[in-house]
Amino acid sequence: MSAEALKAEGNTALKAGNFDEAIAKYTEAIALDASNKVFFSNRSAAYLSKGDAEKALEDAEQCLALDSAWAKGHVRKGAALHGLKRYDDAFKAYSEGLKKVPGDAALTRGLEEVRRVRAEAEAAASRANNPLGKLLRPGG
C-alpha cells in the first residue's frame, strides 16, 4: 500500500474518531516516506485529538523541521503547546508562524484563543491570590 493510501485511511479513521487507528496509519505512511510533512501534521492532529499533546508536539516539531515556513506546522505546534497548557510557548509558536505566513487565518485564530485562555488563567490566579477573591467571585 502506498504512503498516500495509508494517509487516506488515516484521515478516514481520524474523522470517525478512531484515533489509535489513525495514528497507526500515519505511522505506516511515515515509515514509507518520512519526508512528507503532511503525514507528521496529520499524526500530530490525531495525537492531540487522543489527548496526547506531548506526542502531538513532537510531530509538530518534525513538520517544522521539514518546512519551517509551513503555516499548518506552526498551527500544530501552537495547538500542542496549548494542550500542554504552555500558553506563553503556544503564543510564541503562533506568533512565529504569523511572521512567516502573515495573515494566516488558522494562526490568527490560534493566537487569539491562546490570548483569551492566558488572560483567563492569569485572572483566575490573581483572584486565587487575592484575600478578597472569594468576595469577588459570583456567589462568594
N, CA, C and O of each residue as an XYZ file, in Angstrom:
560
protein
N       0.855     -1.180      0.000
C       0.000      0.000      0.000
C       0.900      1.243      0.000
O       1.939      1.272      0.660
N       0.488      2.249     -0.740
C       1.287      3.474     -0.832
C       1.116      4.343      0.410
O       0.144      4.211      1.153
N       2.074      5.223      0.613
C       2.004      6.150      1.749
C       0.762      7.029      1.641
O       0.106      7.302      2.646
N       0.435      7.473      0.432
C      -0.762      8.320      0.252
C      -2.036      7.552      0.577
O      -2.969      8.117      1.148
N      -2.087      6.269      0.220
C      -3.268      5.456      0.539
C      -3.388      5.270      2.049
O      -4.487      5.314      2.604
N      -2.256      5.062      2.705
C      -2.276      4.951      4.170
C      -2.729      6.258      4.807
O      -3.489      6.249      5.776
N      -2.268      7.376      4.269
C      -2.711      8.678      4.782
C      -4.226      8.807      4.636
O      -4.903      9.270      5.555
N      -4.752      8.403      3.493
C      -6.202      8.489      3.263
C      -6.957      7.632      4.277
O      -7.997      8.047      4.789
N      -6.440      6.441      4.566
C      -7.080      5.591      5.575
C      -6.979      6.237      6.958
O      -7.915      6.162      7.754
N      -5.854      6.860      7.233
C      -5.692      7.571      8.496
C      -6.681      8.717      8.616
O      -7.264      8.936      9.678
N      -6.867      9.443      7.529
C      -7.816     10.557      7.539
C      -9.235     10.073      7.821
O      -9.978     10.700      8.575
N      -9.598      8.955      7.210
C     -10.931      8.382      7.437
C     -11.094      7.983      8.903
O     -12.120      8.256      9.525
N     -10.071      7.337      9.438
C     -10.123      6.921     10.843
C     -10.190      8.135     11.765
O     -10.943      8.134     12.739
N      -9.411      9.164     11.464
C      -9.409     10.370     12.298
C     -10.787     11.026     12.301
O     -11.288     11.421     13.353
N     -11.391     11.140     11.136
C     -12.729     11.754     11.035
C     -13.771     10.948     11.793
O     -14.746     11.504     12.298
N     -13.563      9.628     11.874
C     -14.504      8.755     12.591
C     -14.218      8.706     14.091
O     -14.952      8.069     14.848
N     -13.145      9.383     14.518
C     -12.802      9.389     15.937
C     -12.001      8.177     16.379
O     -11.850      7.932     17.576
N     -11.490      7.421     15.424
C     -10.662      6.252     15.727
C      -9.196      6.687     15.753
O      -8.444      6.446     14.808
N      -8.813      7.326     16.843
C      -7.511      7.986     16.916
C      -6.340      7.009     16.865
O      -5.344      7.272     16.190
N      -6.449      5.894     17.565
C      -5.353      4.922     17.551
C      -5.142      4.356     16.139
O      -4.005      4.196     15.693
N      -6.227      4.060     15.454
C      -6.121      3.556     14.076
C      -5.504      4.624     13.173
O      -4.645      4.319     12.345
N      -5.936      5.859     13.328
C      -5.385      6.948     12.519
C      -3.887      7.080     12.756
O      -3.110      7.206     11.810
N      -3.487      7.052     14.024
C      -2.061      7.166     14.375
C      -1.282      6.032     13.732
O      -0.199      6.253     13.191
N      -1.817      4.828     13.785
C      -1.137      3.667     13.197
C      -0.968      3.843     11.685
O       0.094      3.546     11.139
N      -2.007      4.322     11.015
C      -1.930      4.510      9.554
C      -0.921      5.596      9.197
O      -0.134      5.429      8.265
N      -0.941      6.699      9.927
C       0.029      7.760      9.644
C       1.455      7.290      9.939
O       2.399      7.660      9.241
N       1.597      6.472     10.979
C       2.918      5.938     11.316
C       3.422      5.038     10.185
O       4.600      5.088      9.831
N       2.546      4.228      9.625
C       2.928      3.393      8.477
C       3.315      4.266      7.284
O       4.287      3.972      6.589
N       2.561      5.331      7.048
C       2.869      6.234      5.937
C       4.240      6.878      6.142
O       5.019      7.007      5.198
N       4.528      7.278      7.373
C       5.823      7.897      7.692
C       6.957      6.895      7.469
O       8.037      7.268      7.012
N       6.712      5.634      7.788
C       7.734      4.608      7.579
C       8.086      4.488      6.098
O       9.220      4.159      5.749
N       7.124      4.753      5.240
C       7.368      4.692      3.794
C       7.944      5.998      3.240
O       8.697      5.985      2.266
N       7.587      7.124      3.864
C       8.051      8.432      3.380
C       8.132      9.415      4.541
O       7.167     10.111      4.852
N       9.298      9.459      5.173
C       9.490     10.333      6.335
C       9.785     11.775      5.941
O      10.071     12.605      6.803
N       9.719     12.080      4.653
C       9.970     13.449      4.203
C       8.681     14.226      3.947
O       8.722     15.385      3.534
N       7.543     13.589      4.191
C       6.255     14.229      3.917
C       5.715     14.877      5.197
O       5.293     14.189      6.127
N       5.739     16.190      5.223
C       5.301     16.941      6.405
C       3.837     16.695      6.750
O       3.455     16.759      7.918
N       3.022     16.416      5.743
C       1.590     16.224      5.967
C       1.333     14.993      6.835
O       0.418     14.997      7.659
N       2.127     13.950      6.658
C       1.937     12.745      7.478
C       2.181     13.055      8.946
O       1.434     12.603      9.813
N       3.229     13.828      9.227
C       3.519     14.218     10.612
C       2.440     15.164     11.137
O       2.047     15.073     12.301
N       1.965     16.063     10.293
C       0.920     17.001     10.688
C      -0.363     16.263     11.060
O      -0.985     16.549     12.083
N      -0.741     15.319     10.220
C      -1.967     14.578     10.478
C      -1.840     13.708     11.732
O      -2.783     13.586     12.513
N      -0.659     13.105     11.911
C      -0.474     12.299     13.117
C      -0.477     13.187     14.360
O      -0.971     12.790     15.415
N       0.081     14.393     14.225
C       0.034     15.352     15.331
C      -1.417     15.644     15.706
O      -1.767     15.660     16.886
N      -2.250     15.874     14.708
C      -3.674     16.141     14.964
C      -4.340     14.948     15.646
O      -5.156     15.120     16.552
N      -3.988     13.743     15.207
C      -4.573     12.542     15.810
C      -4.128     12.385     17.265
O      -4.934     12.064     18.138
N      -2.848     12.614     17.511
C      -2.360     12.534     18.893
C      -3.064     13.573     19.766
O      -3.475     13.268     20.885
N      -3.202     14.788     19.260
C      -3.843     15.832     20.057
C      -5.310     15.484     20.310
O      -5.822     15.704     21.408
N      -5.981     14.945     19.299
C      -7.380     14.535     19.461
C      -7.508     13.431     20.501
O      -8.510     13.348     21.212
N      -6.494     12.590     20.583
C      -6.477     11.495     21.567
C      -6.143     12.000     22.964
O      -6.387     11.308     23.951
N      -5.583     13.206     23.050
C      -5.228     13.768     24.346
C      -3.756     13.637     24.674
O      -3.357     13.861     25.816
N      -2.939     13.278     23.693
C      -1.506     13.124     23.906
C      -0.773     14.321     23.287
O      -0.221     14.236     22.191
N      -0.787     15.422     24.014
C      -0.204     16.662     23.498
C       1.314     16.581     23.367
O       1.892     17.253     22.512
N       1.973     15.770     24.200
C       3.434     15.617     24.108
C       3.819     15.038     22.749
O       4.687     15.576     22.062
N       3.175     13.948     22.368
C       3.484     13.329     21.071
C       3.030     14.234     19.934
O       3.674     14.279     18.886
N       1.934     14.952     20.128
C       1.482     15.905     19.112
C       2.544     16.972     18.886
O       2.799     17.376     17.752
N       3.161     17.425     19.973
C       4.221     18.433     19.869
C       5.431     17.874     19.126
O       6.017     18.565     18.292
N       5.808     16.634     19.418
C       6.945     16.017     18.724
C       6.714     16.005     17.208
O       7.611     16.340     16.435
N       5.510     15.618     16.796
C       5.219     15.575     15.363
C       5.129     16.976     14.760
O       5.523     17.184     13.612
N       4.619     17.923     15.518
C       4.571     19.307     15.030
C       5.984     19.825     14.807
O       6.258     20.498     13.813
N       6.878     19.509     15.735
C       8.279     19.915     15.587
C       8.887     19.288     14.334
O       9.674     19.925     13.633
N       8.520     18.038     14.057
C       9.038     17.372     12.849
C       8.498     18.045     11.593
O       9.223     18.178     10.607
N       7.236     18.472     11.613
C       6.676     19.232     10.478
C       7.535     20.456     10.186
O       7.891     20.733      9.040
N       7.853     21.170     11.241
C       8.622     22.407     11.082
C      10.068     22.133     10.705
O      10.696     22.953     10.036
N      10.606     20.993     11.121
C      11.953     20.622     10.694
C      11.974     20.372      9.182
O      12.966     20.650      8.509
N      10.870     19.848      8.669
C      10.778     19.582      7.227
C      10.465     20.837      6.422
O      10.901     20.971      5.279
N       9.702     21.765      7.025
C       9.324     23.001      6.320
C       8.972     24.072      7.358
O       7.836     24.155      7.825
N       9.956     24.877      7.701
C       9.767     25.876      8.765
C       8.824     27.010      8.378
O       8.408     27.786      9.238
N       8.487     27.114      7.117
C       7.594     28.193      6.677
C       6.152     27.710      6.472
O       5.312     28.471      5.992
N       5.860     26.467      6.826
C       4.529     25.912      6.609
C       3.605     26.326      7.744
O       3.841     25.982      8.902
N       2.563     27.059      7.413
C       1.637     27.580      8.423
C       1.051     26.464      9.282
O       0.976     26.592     10.504
N       0.638     25.375      8.650
C      -0.018     24.313      9.408
C       0.930     23.694     10.440
O       0.481     23.260     11.501
N       2.211     23.648     10.149
C       3.169     23.150     11.134
C       3.174     24.020     12.380
O       3.241     23.515     13.501
N       3.103     25.328     12.176
C       3.053     26.255     13.315
C       1.728     26.125     14.060
O       1.684     26.231     15.286
N       0.649     25.895     13.312
C      -0.657     25.691     13.943
C      -0.610     24.447     14.825
O      -1.082     24.465     15.962
N      -0.036     23.365     14.292
C       0.055     22.122     15.070
C       0.892     22.331     16.329
O       0.534     21.847     17.403
N       2.003     23.049     16.199
C       2.859     23.299     17.359
C       2.117     24.139     18.399
O       2.135     23.817     19.587
N       1.471     25.206     17.956
C       0.715     26.050     18.883
C      -0.390     25.286     19.579
O      -0.602     25.450     20.780
N      -1.100     24.446     18.829
C      -2.199     23.673     19.415
C      -1.679     22.664     20.439
O      -2.288     22.473     21.492
N      -0.556     22.022     20.128
C       0.016     21.056     21.075
C       0.463     21.752     22.356
O       0.209     21.259     23.455
N       1.123     22.888     22.215
C       1.569     23.640     23.388
C       0.374     24.141     24.199
O       0.407     24.152     25.430
N      -0.671     24.550     23.500
C      -1.906     24.955     24.173
C      -2.451     23.771     24.965
O      -2.859     23.922     26.116
N      -2.457     22.591     24.344
C      -2.933     21.391     25.012
C      -2.128     21.052     26.256
O      -2.648     20.466     27.205
N      -0.861     21.426     26.243
C       0.011     21.206     27.398
C      -0.102     22.333     28.429
O       0.580     22.322     29.454
N      -0.969     23.300     28.141
C      -1.168     24.481     28.997
C       0.094     25.333     29.089
O       0.306     26.043     30.072
N       0.915     25.253     28.069
C       2.109     26.085     27.967
C       1.732     27.297     27.110
O       2.171     27.439     25.969
N       0.911     28.158     27.694
C       0.284     29.235     26.940
C       1.284     30.232     26.360
O       1.113     30.687     25.228
N       2.314     30.575     27.112
C       3.299     31.522     26.588
C       4.023     30.925     25.385
O       4.265     31.617     24.396
N       4.367     29.644     25.470
C       5.030     28.981     24.353
C       4.095     28.858     23.150
O       4.523     29.016     22.007
N       2.826     28.578     23.411
C       1.844     28.498     22.322
C       1.714     29.856     21.637
O       1.659     29.943     20.411
N       1.667     30.905     22.441
C       1.587     32.266     21.890
C       2.780     32.526     20.971
O       2.628     33.069     19.877
N       3.971     32.131     21.432
C       5.183     32.318     20.623
C       5.116     31.510     19.334
O       5.507     31.996     18.273
N       4.623     30.276     19.421
C       4.534     29.421     18.230
C       3.616     30.039     17.180
O       3.957     30.089     15.998
N       2.458     30.506     17.617
C       1.540     31.147     16.670
C       2.139     32.444     16.119
O       2.008     32.740     14.931
N       2.790     33.204     16.982
C       3.407     34.468     16.550
C       4.516     34.223     15.532
O       4.616     34.937     14.534
N       5.347     33.214     15.784
C       6.414     32.880     14.847
C       5.828     32.464     13.504
O       6.350     32.828     12.451
N       4.757     31.711     13.548
C       4.087     31.312     12.316
C       3.568     32.506     11.543
O       3.682     32.563     10.319
N       2.998     33.460     12.264
C       2.458     34.654     11.591
C       3.563     35.524     10.997
O       3.323     36.261     10.040
N       4.763     35.447     11.552
C       5.887     36.170     10.947
C       6.236     35.567      9.591
O       6.630     36.278      8.667
N       6.087     34.249      9.481
C       6.419     33.557      8.231
C       5.259     33.556      7.242
O       5.463     33.570      6.028
N       4.040     33.538      7.776
C       2.843     33.495      6.934
C       1.859     34.543      7.457
O       0.849     34.199      8.072
N       2.156     35.825      7.211
C       1.307     36.898      7.747
C      -0.154     36.748      7.306
O      -0.454     36.466      6.146
N      -1.046     36.949      8.278
C      -2.470     36.944      7.967
C      -3.107     35.571      7.885
O      -4.302     35.476      7.605
N      -2.352     34.500      8.118
C      -2.942     33.165      8.044
C      -4.087     33.056      9.054
O      -3.913     33.348     10.237
N      -5.249     32.635      8.576
C      -6.450     32.612      9.409
C      -6.331     31.634     10.582
O      -6.722     31.971     11.699
N      -5.803     30.441     10.349
C      -5.707     29.452     11.429
C      -4.711     29.901     12.495
O      -4.948     29.715     13.689
N      -3.605     30.487     12.067
C      -2.628     31.003     13.042
C      -3.221     32.152     13.842
O      -3.018     32.245     15.053
N      -3.947     33.015     13.168
C      -4.575     34.153     13.842
C      -5.604     33.675     14.866
O      -5.653     34.190     15.983
N      -6.425     32.691     14.489
C      -7.423     32.141     15.423
C      -6.737     31.498     16.623
O      -7.166     31.685     17.762
N      -5.680     30.749     16.370
C      -4.956     30.106     17.458
C      -4.369     31.122     18.419
O      -4.450     30.959     19.636
N      -3.775     32.175     17.865
C      -3.189     33.235     18.680
C      -4.253     33.906     19.540
O      -4.039     34.156     20.727
N      -5.400     34.196     18.933
C      -6.491     34.847     19.680
C      -7.023     33.941     20.790
O      -7.333     34.411     21.884
N      -7.126     32.651     20.507
C      -7.618     31.708     21.514
C      -6.633     31.596     22.676
O      -7.047     31.591     23.836
N      -5.355     31.507     22.383
C      -4.348     31.426     23.448
C      -4.336     32.714     24.253
O      -4.204     32.676     25.477
N      -4.469     33.837     23.596
C      -4.505     35.125     24.302
C      -5.683     35.149     25.277
O      -5.548     35.614     26.408
N      -6.837     34.648     24.835
C      -8.040     34.619     25.680
C      -7.837     33.673     26.870
O      -8.119     34.041     28.011
N      -7.356     32.477     26.607
C      -7.175     31.482     27.669
C      -6.107     31.936     28.658
O      -6.252     31.756     29.867
N      -5.043     32.521     28.140
C      -3.970     33.008     29.010
C      -4.494     34.116     29.925
O      -4.160     34.146     31.109
N      -5.301     35.014     29.396
C      -5.869     36.094     30.209
C      -6.797     35.532     31.289
O      -6.798     36.004     32.426
N      -7.585     34.518     30.918
C      -8.475     33.889     31.899
C      -7.669     33.203     33.002
O      -8.022     33.295     34.177
N      -6.597     32.521     32.628
C      -5.759     31.836     33.615
C      -5.098     32.844     34.548
O      -5.021     32.620     35.756
N      -4.624     33.952     33.989
C      -3.994     34.990     34.810
C      -5.010     35.624     35.763
O      -4.694     35.907     36.918
N      -6.229     35.844     35.269
C      -7.269     36.432     36.118
C      -7.643     35.470     37.249
O      -7.841     35.891     38.389
N      -7.738     34.192     36.931
C      -8.074     33.201     37.960
C      -6.970     33.119     39.012
O      -7.250     33.026     40.208
N      -5.721     33.153     38.562
C      -4.596     33.112     39.506
C      -4.591     34.352     40.386
O      -4.299     34.274     41.579
N      -4.909     35.476     39.805
C      -4.942     36.720     40.556
C      -6.036     36.670     41.623
O      -5.820     37.083     42.762
N      -7.210     36.161     41.245
C      -8.309     36.037     42.208
C      -7.940     35.060     43.324
O      -8.268     35.288     44.488
N      -7.258     33.974     42.966
C      -6.879     32.965     43.969
C      -5.879     33.532     44.973
O      -5.870     33.130     46.137
N      -5.049     34.451     44.530
C      -4.035     35.045     45.405
C      -4.541     36.266     46.163
O      -3.848     36.796     47.031
N      -5.727     36.702     45.839
C      -6.305     37.887     46.455
C      -7.109     37.450     47.692
O      -8.014     36.626     47.567
N      -6.800     37.978     48.863
C      -7.554     37.578     50.055
C      -9.037     37.903     49.946
O      -9.860     37.296     50.631
N      -9.376     38.847     49.096
C     -10.791     39.183     48.897
C     -11.375     38.415     47.719
O     -12.515     38.655     47.324
N     -10.592     37.484     47.152
C     -11.010     36.755     45.962
C     -12.362     36.092     46.094
O     -13.164     36.129     45.161
N     -12.633     35.477     47.257
C     -13.919     34.808     47.434
C     -15.065     35.812     47.376
O     -16.154     35.486     46.905
N     -14.831     36.995     47.839
C     -15.878     38.024     47.801
C     -16.131     38.512     46.389
O     -17.229     38.965     46.067
N     -15.115     38.420     45.547
C     -15.233     38.931     44.181
C     -15.832     37.912     43.227
O     -16.289     38.273     42.142
N     -15.835     36.656     43.613
C     -16.392     35.612     42.746
C     -17.899     35.612     42.877
O     -18.440     35.919     43.939
N     -18.587     35.261     41.774
C     -20.048     35.117     41.875
C     -20.391     34.081     42.944
O     -19.806     32.999     42.982
N     -21.316     34.413     43.782
C     -21.735     33.515     44.849
C     -20.781     33.509     46.043
O     -20.945     32.709     46.964
N     -19.764     34.414     46.031
C     -18.732     34.411     47.062
C     -19.085     35.081     48.317
O     -18.275     35.126     49.242
